Amino acid sequence: MPTLRQLRDRVKSLKNTQQITRAMKMVAGARIRRAELAMKAARPYATAVGDMLRELANGGAKDHPLLQEREVRTPAVLLMTADKGLCGAFNSNLVRSALNTAKTAGPQTRLYLVGLKGRVQLRKSPYEIAEYWPLLGTPFAELGRAVARKVSDDFLAGLVDDVTLVSSRFVSTIVQRPTPVRLLPVSSGEGAVRRSPTQNSYEFEPDTKSVLAALLPKYVEFTVFQALLETQASEFAARLLAMSNATDNAGKLIDDLTLVMNKTRQAAITKEILEIVGGAEALKG
């Protein structure tokens, strides 16, 4: 049975923890709005670029190296996690999805990691870590450009034959789904745009091959950039939910310990009264 002083110290510690979790909840709630707006603003552009890419591929320009399918001897997984924890199972779910993808691809899989938590959890995995990028201190546009350039160069050099991007898909504040998407080679056939005979086709200048050569690297770069935005918004949402639950749980523990503390204090007071009464009765006798 803990003493009254131990119970008071524990209640004080829980109140300090509750203040921290409440502050982190407020910070995550303030940041998630901006992250969600940036993410939603990027989606229409990504859709338009994808439609134009499919139009170019359907027009016959399919000989770009980033479009070429080849035998997969060295697959790769590009994983995006957060740099910080305290966001529930967010990072663990992403790492689990990446490991499942790597296990399906084969033992020769190479890992490209964005975010500190992914590197920490996968440093003892049987797969080679080819490259690592931290999130803190680097603008997402610059980071997305660096990541896309590295994986594209390795793909063109033949170091990897297939790249799967594993990132979080922001569905809502409550739901975030780890989603594997094939990044390289770029798929041009899925969701092809079908136009009726009365609709005008796009006209590309100077020619489709030149436009495709300029568009494909930008498409890979923006796909990585959009995945960074989605993962960031999902991280803030997961942290908001985790800190909200932690704050509520701390409040419940404080209430329970306060009740136990009051009972312990009352028991001590009752014991002292009984000892005084017993002593008085003994003096009378």
C-alpha positions in Angstrom: 0.0 0.0 0.0 1.6 3.3 -1.1 2.0 6.0 1.5 0.2 9.3 1.4 3.3 11.2 0.3 3.9 8.7 -2.6 0.4 9.2 -3.8 0.7 12.9 -3.7 4.0 12.8 -5.7 2.4 10.5 -8.3 -0.6 12.8 -8.7 1.7 15.8 -9.1 3.7 13.8 -11.8 0.5 12.9 -13.7 -0.6 16.5 -13.6 2.7 17.6 -15.2 2.4 14.9 -17.8 -1.1 16.0 -18.6 0.0 19.6 -19.1 2.6 18.3 -21.6 0.2 16.1 -23.5 -2.4 18.9 -23.6 0.2 21.3 -25.0 1.3 18.8 -27.7 -2.4 18.2 -28.6 -2.9 21.9 -29.1 0.2 22.2 -31.2 -0.8 19.3 -33.4 -4.3 20.7 -33.8 -2.8 24.0 -35.0 -0.4 22.4 -37.5 -2.8 19.9 -38.9 -5.0 22.6 -40.5 -2.1 24.1 -42.5 -0.8 20.6 -43.5 -4.2 19.5 -44.6 -4.7 22.6 -46.8 -1.3 22.2 -48.4 -2.0 18.5 -49.1 -5.4 19.2 -50.6 -4.0 22.0 -52.7 -1.4 19.6 -54.2 -3.9 16.8 -55.2 -5.5 18.6 -58.2 -2.1 19.3 -59.7 -1.0 15.7 -59.3 -4.1 14.5 -61.0 -3.6 16.9 -63.9 0.0 15.9 -64.4 -1.0 12.2 -64.3 -3.6 12.8 -66.9 -1.2 14.6 -69.2 1.4 11.8 -68.7 -1.1 9.2 -69.7 -2.1 11.3 -72.8 1.5 11.5 -73.8 2.0 7.7 -73.4 -1.2 6.9 -75.3 0.2 9.1 -78.1 3.0 6.8 -78.7 5.8 8.3 -76.6 6.7 5.3 -74.5 10.4 4.9 -75.0 11.6 7.0 -72.1 13.9 5.1 -69.7 11.7 5.9 -66.7 8.8 4.1 -68.4 10.7 1.0 -69.4 9.7 -2.3 -67.7 12.6 -4.8 -67.0 13.3 -7.9 -65.1 13.2 -7.1 -61.4 16.4 -8.3 -59.8 16.9 -5.6 -57.2 13.6 -4.1 -56.0 13.5 -1.0 -53.7 11.2 0.5 -51.2 11.0 4.2 -50.5 9.6 4.6 -47.0 8.3 7.8 -45.5 7.9 8.1 -41.7 8.1 10.9 -39.1 11.2 12.2 -37.3 9.3 12.2 -34.0 7.2 9.8 -32.0 4.3 10.2 -29.6 1.8 9.7 -32.4 0.4 6.3 -31.6 1.1 3.4 -34.0 1.6 5.8 -37.0 5.3 5.0 -37.6 5.0 1.4 -36.7 2.2 0.8 -39.2 4.3 2.4 -42.0 7.3 0.3 -41.1 5.2 -2.8 -41.0 3.8 -2.0 -44.5 7.3 -1.4 -45.9 8.5 -4.7 -44.4 5.6 -6.6 -45.9 6.3 -5.0 -49.3 10.0 -5.8 -49.0 9.3 -9.4 -48.0 7.1 -9.8 -51.0 9.7 -8.3 -53.3 12.5 -10.5 -52.2 15.7 -10.5 -50.0 17.6 -8.2 -52.4 15.3 -5.3 -51.6 17.0 -2.0 -51.0 15.5 0.6 -48.6 15.4 4.4 -49.1 14.2 6.0 -45.9 12.8 9.4 -45.3 12.3 10.2 -41.6 14.3 9.3 -38.5 11.8 6.8 -37.0 11.9 4.5 -40.1 15.7 4.4 -39.9 15.7 3.6 -36.2 13.2 0.8 -36.6 14.8 -0.7 -39.7 18.5 -0.4 -38.9 18.5 -4.1 -37.8 16.4 -5.4 -40.6 17.9 -7.8 -43.1 17.5 -5.3 -46.0 20.2 -2.9 -47.2 19.6 0.8 -46.4 20.7 2.6 -49.6 20.0 6.2 -48.5 18.5 8.1 -45.6 17.0 11.7 -45.4 15.9 13.4 -42.2 12.9 15.6 -42.3 13.8 18.4 -39.9 15.3 21.6 -41.3 14.7 20.8 -45.0 11.8 22.3 -47.0 9.6 19.7 -48.5 10.1 21.0 -52.1 13.8 20.7 -51.8 13.6 17.3 -50.0 11.2 15.9 -52.6 13.6 17.0 -55.3 16.6 15.3 -53.7 14.7 12.1 -53.0 13.3 11.9 -56.5 16.7 12.6 -58.1 18.4 9.9 -56.1 15.9 7.1 -56.7 15.6 8.1 -60.4 19.4 8.1 -60.9 19.7 4.7 -59.2 16.9 3.3 -61.4 18.4 4.7 -64.6 21.9 3.4 -63.5 20.4 -0.1 -63.0 21.1 -0.2 -59.3 17.4 -0.9 -58.7 14.8 -2.2 -61.1 11.6 -1.3 -59.3 10.7 1.3 -56.7 7.7 1.1 -54.4 6.7 4.2 -52.4 5.2 3.5 -49.0 3.7 6.5 -47.4 0.6 7.4 -45.4 -2.6 8.3 -47.1 -4.6 11.0 -45.2 -8.3 10.0 -45.2 -9.5 11.9 -42.2 -8.3 13.1 -38.8 -9.1 9.7 -37.4 -8.1 7.5 -40.4 -4.6 7.4 -41.9 -3.7 4.4 -44.2 -0.2 3.2 -45.0 -0.3 2.9 -48.8 2.3 1.3 -51.1 2.4 2.8 -54.6 4.6 1.9 -57.5 6.9 4.8 -58.2 9.3 3.5 -60.8 9.0 2.6 -63.6 6.2 5.1 -64.1 3.0 3.4 -65.0 1.4 5.0 -68.0 -1.5 2.6 -68.7 -3.6 2.7 -65.5 -6.5 4.9 -65.6 -5.9 6.0 -69.2 -8.0 8.9 -70.4 -10.6 7.9 -73.0 -11.9 10.7 -75.2 -14.8 10.7 -77.5 -14.3 11.3 -81.2 -15.9 14.8 -80.8 -13.3 15.9 -78.2 -10.1 17.6 -79.2 -6.8 15.9 -78.4 -3.9 17.7 -76.7 -1.3 19.3 -78.9 2.2 19.2 -77.6 5.1 21.4 -78.7 7.7 20.8 -79.9 6.8 17.1 -79.8 5.5 14.5 -77.4 8.9 12.9 -76.8 10.4 16.2 -75.7 7.5 17.1 -73.5 7.5 13.6 -71.9 11.3 13.9 -71.3 10.7 17.1 -69.4 7.5 15.9 -67.6 8.5 12.5 -66.3 11.2 13.7 -63.8 8.8 16.4 -62.6 6.1 13.8 -62.2 8.3 11.6 -60.0 9.4 14.6 -58.0 5.9 15.9 -57.4 4.7 12.4 -56.5 7.3 12.3 -53.8 6.5 15.8 -52.7 2.8 15.0 -52.4 3.6 11.9 -50.4 5.6 14.0 -48.0 2.6 16.4 -47.5 0.2 13.4 -47.0 2.6 11.8 -44.5 3.0 15.1 -42.6 -0.8 15.7 -42.4 -1.3 12.1 -41.2 1.5 12.4 -38.6 -0.2 15.5 -37.1 -3.6 13.8 -37.1 -2.2 10.7 -35.4 -0.4 12.8 -32.8 -3.5 14.9 -32.2 -5.5 11.7 -31.5 -2.7 10.1 -29.4 -2.2 13.2 -27.2 -6.0 13.6 -26.8 -6.2 10.0 -25.5 -3.2 10.5 -23.3 -4.6 13.6 -21.8 -7.9 11.9 -21.1 -6.2 8.9 -19.6 -4.0 11.1 -17.4 -7.2 12.8 -16.1 -8.8 9.4 -15.2 -5.7 8.3 -13.4 -5.5 11.5 -11.5 -9.1 11.1 -10.4 -8.5 7.5 -9.3 -5.4 8.3 -7.4 -7.0 11.3 -5.8 -9.8 9.0 -4.5 -7.3 6.6 -3.2 -5.3 9.4 -1.6 -8.4 10.8 0.1 -9.2 7.3 1.5 -5.7 6.8 2.7 -5.7 10.2 4.4 -9.1 9.5 6.0 -7.9 6.2 7.2 -4.8 7.8 8.8 -7.0 10.4 10.5 -9.4 7.7 11.8 -6.4 5.7 13.1 -5.1 8.7 15.0 -8.5 9.4 16.5 -8.8 5.8 17.6 -5.3 5.9 19.2 -6.2 9.1 21.1 -9.5 7.7 22.3 -7.8 4.4 23.3 -5.2 6.3 25.2 -7.8 8.4 27.1 -9.7 5.3 28.0 -6.5 3.7 29.3 -5.8 6.7 31.5 -9.3 6.5 32.9 -9.0 2.9 33.8 
